Amino acid sequence: MRAKRIADVAEAWTVVVTVPNGETVAAGNWPDLIEARTWARETNQARLARVRGVLPLVWASGLIAELERGMWQ
C-alpha cells in the first residue's frame, strides 16, 4: 500500500502567519488549497503579516485512525 501524504486527507487548509508583535498564529481555514494560498499571497504582499506556511487541517479523530492503521510509518 502506498503511503498517503497528510495533505491528501486534509479537510481544510490554514495559513500560519507571524503578526507584527511577533506572535505566530494559524489564521482561518479554507476548504480549497488555492483559496488559502491566494489569501496567504495577498496578506504577504500587503505586508500585513509574514506568512510562514499553508498547512493542511485534518480531523483529530481521522488523523488518529490513519496513524493507528500505520498509514505514515
Secondary structure, DSSP 8 states (H G I E B T S, - for coil): -----GGGG-SEEEEEEE-TTS-EEEEEEESSHHHHHHHHHHHHHTTSSEEEEEEEE--HHHHHHHHHTTTT-
